[in-house]
Amino acid sequence: MQVKKIVLNSRPGNDGEPVPENFRLEETTLAADLKDGEVLLRTLWLSVDPYMRCRMNEDTGAEYLTPWQLSESAEGGGVGVVEASSCSTYSVGDIAAHFSWPWQTHVVLQGSVLEKLDPTLVDGHLSYYLGAFGMTGATALLGMREMGNVTKDGNQTMVVSGAAGACGSIAGQIGKVDGCVKVVGICGSDEKCKALVDDLGFSAAINYRQEDVSAKLKEHCPKGIDVYFDNVGGAISDTVIQQMNNDSHVVLCGQISQYNKDVPYPPPLSAETQEALQKKNITRERFIVLDHMSKLEATITELCELVVSGQVKVLETVANGIENMGDAFCSMMKGGNIGKQVVKISE
């Protein structure tokens, strides 16, 4: 079988900005005969995510991430339909997902590593399994529950950076569900601000490209900030932390503003920000969802219930065609997406 695939064509360099030319479209052949336990799947959806930028480097800087290899298929979250099976637990027509899905139009994977999906849980929106009902949504919910310390009737104010992205958009809504009286999002366009307030119910949104973030935070959070869900790091996070209350909490989820720089993860803080953390007794803990996998099934079940009930809404940006994987990834890294960025590979 002839299939198309996207391989890593070149590395952007530790300090370089990724470009579509770092990826290359190729054709390859899959063997017709499946070995015992293998499954042939046609790819339906693929995910692009900020952490993938680290995998473009020879050294990812994170012990739990392996680098992509030059001239080999990139990989990430994927969903597909079974077209042939030599695995007793999978039949033709079953839908399955895997977190290390090669960027190919068809793949052969071991049935034992796949997760069988129920399309009825997402009303046919299978891409949700790459976002709200996948590792992204789990990161948002578990990050808040494990490190946010939100309490009902706590009169708490929450700020989310990267708020219009896949994780931030869910995390802010979880903050509301859990009892925050104010949730303020920071994002990069007026369109995103409108989506956060009008579609997702955020209390307010700040366009960091056009507005004075410090002044707007004082306006929207007059009693200070109790919870900060940090997806971006850098100057924005320094500004937020300066306005946080005593005994407040930073959920360190991502640092996308720093991913094109050759710095350790998490990146070092300025002396001024470090002093603010210590003086105000602010906790700032790195959250990795892989450390909480025992809670994943219950978390996904809860996310499904929250979406079905309308308490959490899902936003997506969809690109079409495997040939556009590189474009979609680079666009996402520059904030071109609202909600989860996914690529539709086939019907």
VOBA-879264 format. One line per field, with one value per residue (C-alpha): residue number from 1; residue in one letter; chain; x, y, z. Coordinates in steps of 0.001 Angstrom, whole numbers, always signed. Layout:
# residues N
lummi NUM/...
tigu A/...
nuro A/...
xx X/...
yy Y/...
zz Z/...
***
This chain:
# residues 347
lummi 1/2/3/4/5/6/7/8/9/10/11/12/13/14/15/16/17/18/19/20/21/22/23/24/25/26/27/28/29/30/31/32/33/34/35/36/37/38/39/40/41/42/43/44/45/46/47/48/49/50/51/52/53/54/55/56/57/58/59/60/61/62/63/64/65/66/67/68/69/70/71/72/73/74/75/76/77/78/79/80/81/82/83/84/85/86/87/88/89/90/91/92/93/94/95/96/97/98/99/100/101/102/103/104/105/106/107/108/109/110/111/112/113/114/115/116/117/118/119/120/121/122/123/124/125/126/127/128/129/130/131/132/133/134/135/136/137/138/139/140/141/142/143/144/145/146/147/148/149/150/151/152/153/154/155/156/157/158/159/160/161/162/163/164/165/166/167/168/169/170/171/172/173/174/175/176/177/178/179/180/181/182/183/184/185/186/187/188/189/190/191/192/193/194/195/196/197/198/199/200/201/202/203/204/205/206/207/208/209/210/211/212/213/214/215/216/217/218/219/220/221/222/223/224/225/226/227/228/229/230/231/232/233/234/235/236/237/238/239/240/241/242/243/244/245/246/247/248/249/250/251/252/253/254/255/256/257/258/259/260/261/262/263/264/265/266/267/268/269/270/271/272/273/274/275/276/277/278/279/280/281/282/283/284/285/286/287/288/289/290/291/292/293/294/295/296/297/298/299/300/301/302/303/304/305/306/307/308/309/310/311/312/313/314/315/316/317/318/319/320/321/322/323/324/325/326/327/328/329/330/331/332/333/334/335/336/337/338/339/340/341/342/343/344/345/346/347
tigu M/Q/V/K/K/I/V/L/N/S/R/P/G/N/D/G/E/P/V/P/E/N/F/R/L/E/E/T/T/L/A/A/D/L/K/D/G/E/V/L/L/R/T/L/W/L/S/V/D/P/Y/M/R/C/R/M/N/E/D/T/G/A/E/Y/L/T/P/W/Q/L/S/E/S/A/E/G/G/G/V/G/V/V/E/A/S/S/C/S/T/Y/S/V/G/D/I/A/A/H/F/S/W/P/W/Q/T/H/V/V/L/Q/G/S/V/L/E/K/L/D/P/T/L/V/D/G/H/L/S/Y/Y/L/G/A/F/G/M/T/G/A/T/A/L/L/G/M/R/E/M/G/N/V/T/K/D/G/N/Q/T/M/V/V/S/G/A/A/G/A/C/G/S/I/A/G/Q/I/G/K/V/D/G/C/V/K/V/V/G/I/C/G/S/D/E/K/C/K/A/L/V/D/D/L/G/F/S/A/A/I/N/Y/R/Q/E/D/V/S/A/K/L/K/E/H/C/P/K/G/I/D/V/Y/F/D/N/V/G/G/A/I/S/D/T/V/I/Q/Q/M/N/N/D/S/H/V/V/L/C/G/Q/I/S/Q/Y/N/K/D/V/P/Y/P/P/P/L/S/A/E/T/Q/E/A/L/Q/K/K/N/I/T/R/E/R/F/I/V/L/D/H/M/S/K/L/E/A/T/I/T/E/L/C/E/L/V/V/S/G/Q/V/K/V/L/E/T/V/A/N/G/I/E/N/M/G/D/A/F/C/S/M/M/K/G/G/N/I/G/K/Q/V/V/K/I/S/E
nuro A/A/A/A/A/A/A/A/A/A/A/A/A/A/A/A/A/A/A/A/A/A/A/A/A/A/A/A/A/A/A/A/A/A/A/A/A/A/A/A/A/A/A/A/A/A/A/A/A/A/A/A/A/A/A/A/A/A/A/A/A/A/A/A/A/A/A/A/A/A/A/A/A/A/A/A/A/A/A/A/A/A/A/A/A/A/A/A/A/A/A/A/A/A/A/A/A/A/A/A/A/A/A/A/A/A/A/A/A/A/A/A/A/A/A/A/A/A/A/A/A/A/A/A/A/A/A/A/A/A/A/A/A/A/A/A/A/A/A/A/A/A/A/A/A/A/A/A/A/A/A/A/A/A/A/A/A/A/A/A/A/A/A/A/A/A/A/A/A/A/A/A/A/A/A/A/A/A/A/A/A/A/A/A/A/A/A/A/A/A/A/A/A/A/A/A/A/A/A/A/A/A/A/A/A/A/A/A/A/A/A/A/A/A/A/A/A/A/A/A/A/A/A/A/A/A/A/A/A/A/A/A/A/A/A/A/A/A/A/A/A/A/A/A/A/A/A/A/A/A/A/A/A/A/A/A/A/A/A/A/A/A/A/A/A/A/A/A/A/A/A/A/A/A/A/A/A/A/A/A/A/A/A/A/A/A/A/A/A/A/A/A/A/A/A/A/A/A/A/A/A/A/A/A/A/A/A/A/A/A/A/A/A/A/A/A/A/A/A/A/A/A/A/A/A/A/A/A/A/A/A/A/A/A/A/A/A/A/A/A/A/A/A/A/A/A/A
xx +0/+1317/+885/+1887/+3897/+5454/+9087/+11387/+13347/+15602/+15967/+15272/+18126/+17763/+17157/+15370/+11743/+10208/+9119/+7060/+10221/+11448/+8965/+8818/+6035/+7066/+5481/+6243/+4988/+3283/+3560/+325/+679/+6/+1916/+73/-1296/-940/-3666/-3829/-5533/-6478/-5634/-8595/-7156/-3710/-2759/-128/+963/+3512/+5597/+6490/+8823/+11141/+11110/+12514/+15815/+18473/+18147/+14537/+15494/+12903/+13599/+10140/+10403/+12446/+13633/+12200/+14787/+15697/+14011/+11713/+7999/+7084/+4519/+2013/-1600/-3739/-7124/-7905/-10265/-9297/-9121/-7529/-6681/-4612/-5468/-8311/-9476/-9912/-12267/-12627/-14457/-13310/-12021/-8780/-6310/-2659/-376/+2529/+757/+3075/+2187/+1033/-2191/-2173/-276/+371/+401/+267/-3302/-1998/-887/-4143/-7068/-10451/-12799/-16563/-17724/-21076/-19409/-18313/-21354/-19094/-16503/-13578/-11047/-12135/-10138/-7002/-7980/-10714/-11043/-7346/-4094/-4769/-8044/-6619/-3703/-6120/-8409/-5763/-3446/-6175/-7247/-3749/-2120/-4724/-6215/-9565/-12287/-16021/-17001/-13307/-13941/-10862/-9639/-7889/-5730/-4862/-2132/-2354/-6029/-7363/-5216/-6181/-5213/-5833/-9363/-10296/-8393/-10216/-13571/-12539/-11671/-15224/-16724/-14631/-15694/-13529/-15587/-13427/-11475/-9381/-7694/-4602/-4318/-3017/-5930/-9268/-10917/-9577/-10656/-14171/-14241/-13083/-15757/-18673/-18227/-16463/-17770/-14490/-15039/-12649/-9838/-6667/-4992/-1326/-327/-2492/-3066/-1025/-1235/-264/-2836/-5577/-4875/-5257/-8552/-9974/-8426/-8648/-8303/-5264/-4785/-5153/-4531/-2392/-2495/+726/+1038/+3499/+6161/+8365/+7401/+3665/+4145/+6484/+3725/+1029/+3138/+3803/+50/-575/-1795/-54/-304/-1506/-677/+959/+171/+3234/+1810/+3798/+6281/+5575/+7210/+10507/+10373/+12422/+15195/+18069/+17153/+16424/+12835/+11347/+13311/+14956/+13005/+14197/+15492/+12502/+9969/+11768/+11711/+7943/+7330/+9301/+8009/+4353/+4731/+3453/+3679/+4911/+4973/+5631/+2687/+3232/+129/+2240/+2807/-938/-1867/-3696/-6346/-6627/-9689/-11762/-10594/-11661/-15029/-15560/-14527/-17067/-19772/-18814/-18925/-22197/-23801/-22612/-20445/-17342/-17301/-14750/-13162/-11140/-9130/-9088/-6584/-7136/-4733/-1536/+429/-538/+836/+3905/+1855/-609/+2185/+3973/+710/-122/+3310/+2602/-858/-2808/-5305/-8346/-8828/-7268/-5356/-6058/-5512/-8147/-6433/-9420/-13168
yy +0/+3438/+6026/+9644/+10736/+13862/+13541/+15928/+17531/+19760/+21100/+24792/+24916/+25410/+29145/+29019/+29567/+26533/+26953/+24662/+23775/+21890/+19211/+17180/+15201/+11752/+8529/+5171/+1596/-389/-4167/-5899/-8702/-7908/-9691/-11159/-8379/-5657/-3344/-1330/+2028/+4865/+8145/+10446/+13202/+14323/+16763/+19495/+20751/+23193/+20452/+19181/+22150/+20520/+17285/+19148/+19585/+16884/+17378/+17919/+19312/+17072/+13578/+12339/+13521/+11833/+13843/+13326/+11887/+13486/+11881/+9852/+10376/+12966/+11709/+12839/+12319/+10648/+9045/+6502/+3787/+121/-1187/-4577/-6397/-9303/-8352/-10097/-6902/-4856/-5304/-3462/-190/+294/+3748/+4037/+6621/+6670/+9394/+8384/+8224/+8627/+11501/+9158/+8620/+4940/+3322/-147/-242/-2874/-3257/-3417/+245/+1587/+3067/+2038/+5014/+5376/+7894/+8328/+9957/+12875/+12945/+12023/+14746/+12319/+15153/+15929/+12879/+14821/+17853/+18213/+14443/+13700/+14613/+18320/+18349/+16079/+18472/+21365/+19606/+17737/+20732/+22790/+20072/+19044/+22473/+25217/+24891/+26348/+26033/+26572/+29913/+30851/+34132/+33423/+35158/+33144/+34290/+32099/+32904/+31341/+31367/+30843/+27775/+24150/+23803/+27330/+27485/+24359/+25317/+28625/+26911/+24358/+27282/+28561/+25127/+24690/+28013/+30928/+34111/+35705/+34114/+36459/+35246/+36666/+36053/+37638/+39068/+40811/+37843/+35521/+37901/+37898/+34083/+33765/+36100/+35440/+31717/+30368/+32671/+34181/+37252/+39319/+38940/+40936/+41283/+41382/+42606/+45717/+46402/+47163/+43799/+45143/+47942/+45650/+43052/+45740/+46760/+43245/+41782/+44612/+42167/+40457/+37038/+33740/+31186/+31562/+28861/+29564/+28402/+30990/+32073/+35072/+38703/+38008/+35602/+38013/+40633/+38282/+37010/+40579/+40986/+37659/+37481/+35960/+32136/+31979/+29306/+29096/+26015/+25769/+24030/+25420/+28096/+28532/+31960/+30275/+27164/+28722/+29669/+27533/+27609/+24836/+23873/+25399/+28546/+30496/+33401/+36964/+37904/+40232/+37500/+34955/+37456/+37976/+34224/+33903/+37059/+36184/+32429/+31676/+28043/+27509/+23842/+22218/+20086/+17006/+14975/+11823/+11871/+11403/+8682/+6639/+9396/+9708/+7519/+9239/+12629/+11935/+10677/+13905/+16027/+14183/+14907/+18595/+19014/+17097/+19187/+22414/+23513/+23277/+24233/+23097/+25351/+23977/+25235/+22683/+22346/+19831/+17358/+15709/+18011/+20897/+19417/+21667/+24781/+23918/+23326/+26589/+28543/+27071/+28056/+31656/+31654/+31217/+28841/+29421/+26392/+23111/+22964/+19693/+18438/+16388/+13669/+11716/+11322
zz +0/-972/+1789/+2280/+5280/+6764/+7838/+9677/+6842/+8940/+12453/+13101/+15617/+19347/+18939/+15582/+14714/+12982/+9368/+7121/+5221/+8294/+7193/+3973/+2298/+1087/-100/+1433/+1220/+3969/+3906/+2973/+5524/+9175/+11899/+14859/+17053/+14417/+13134/+9895/+10385/+8076/+9751/+10360/+12548/+13687/+16412/+16503/+19920/+21371/+23045/+19569/+19126/+21680/+19669/+16667/+18538/+18911/+22670/+23701/+27099/+28762/+30004/+28983/+25338/+22618/+19593/+16149/+13779/+10463/+7421/+9684/+10286/+12848/+15335/+17929/+18906/+16261/+15634/+12940/+11733/+11511/+7939/+8689/+11891/+13162/+16737/+18548/+20272/+17080/+14142/+10848/+11452/+15046/+15955/+17905/+19170/+20151/+21524/+19226/+15886/+12868/+10562/+7781/+5859/+6958/+9823/+11183/+14983/+17681/+18909/+22464/+22403/+20969/+22858/+21481/+21182/+21381/+18730/+20475/+23499/+21335/+19056/+16155/+16875/+16911/+16915/+20493/+21550/+20573/+22611/+25195/+25724/+25333/+27018/+26448/+28341/+31017/+31480/+31973/+34427/+36423/+36448/+38048/+40479/+41563/+41781/+41385/+44872/+43833/+46455/+46266/+47821/+47936/+46072/+43957/+40815/+38093/+35186/+32197/+29667/+26238/+27139/+23617/+23032/+23406/+27052/+28305/+26909/+28859/+32028/+32318/+32067/+34695/+36965/+36563/+37191/+40325/+41819/+40649/+40680/+37984/+35155/+33015/+29836/+28145/+24393/+21200/+19204/+19562/+17835/+20515/+23283/+21873/+21710/+25316/+26671/+24308/+23636/+26719/+29426/+30655/+32807/+30686/+28168/+27495/+24092/+25062/+21592/+21847/+25552/+28662/+30413/+33834/+33738/+32449/+35144/+37811/+36202/+35914/+39081/+41647/+44557/+43094/+41507/+43357/+40592/+37477/+34796/+32912/+29312/+28001/+30504/+29741/+30272/+30481/+33355/+35139/+34926/+36261/+39159/+40352/+40933/+42653/+46243/+49228/+49323/+45720/+43148/+39712/+37635/+35389/+32319/+29389/+28358/+24662/+24509/+25384/+23169/+20357/+22788/+24027/+27694/+30197/+30978/+32950/+32042/+34876/+36323/+36728/+40181/+40629/+39859/+42033/+44893/+44438/+44633/+47847/+49501/+48845/+49437/+45939/+44894/+41320/+40437/+37088/+35987/+33818/+33073/+32622/+36392/+36946/+34464/+37123/+37153/+33371/+32798/+35481/+34230/+30636/+31877/+33801/+30816/+28653/+31221/+31427/+27650/+27227/+29991/+28354/+31287/+29099/+25431/+22867/+20261/+17334/+14382/+11557/+8717/+5929/+4353/+5512/+3216/+5526/+8763/+8749/+8016/+10792/+13295/+12497/+12563/+15980/+17306/+16282/+17852/+14632/+16250/+18438/+20648/+19624/+16324/+14499/+10965/+9172/+7145/+5777/+6165
***
